[in-house]
Amino acid sequence: DGKDLSRYAEEQWPNLVAYSRFCDDCVTSEEKCGNWPT
């Protein structure tokens, strides 16, 4: 349901932002981004 998906996205947003930033760092350093940062 749309509300559940929206709530999930809100809950996961900080992780998605962190992962996006992590990937940007990987690309900048010419490294592959295959792992979720822990």
CORFEN-V543602 format. One record per backbone hydrogen bond with DSSP energy under -0.5 kcal/mol. CO is the residue of the C=O (numbers start at 0). NH is the residue of the N-H. E is the energy in kcal/mol with one decimal. If there is no record, write none. Layout:
# CORFEN-V543602
((CO;NH;E) (CO;NH;E))
This chain:
# CORFEN-V543602
((0;4;-2.3) (1;5;-2.5) (2;6;-2.6) (3;7;-2.6) (4;8;-2.6) (5;9;-2.3) (6;10;-2.4) (7;11;-2.4) (8;12;-1.3) (11;14;-0.6) (11;15;-2.3) (12;16;-2.7) (13;17;-2.2) (14;18;-2.5) (15;19;-2.5) (16;20;-2.4) (17;21;-2.5) (18;22;-2.6) (19;23;-2.2) (20;24;-2.2) (21;25;-2.0) (22;26;-2.8) (23;27;-2.3) (24;28;-2.0) (25;30;-3.5) (26;29;-1.4) (31;33;-0.8))
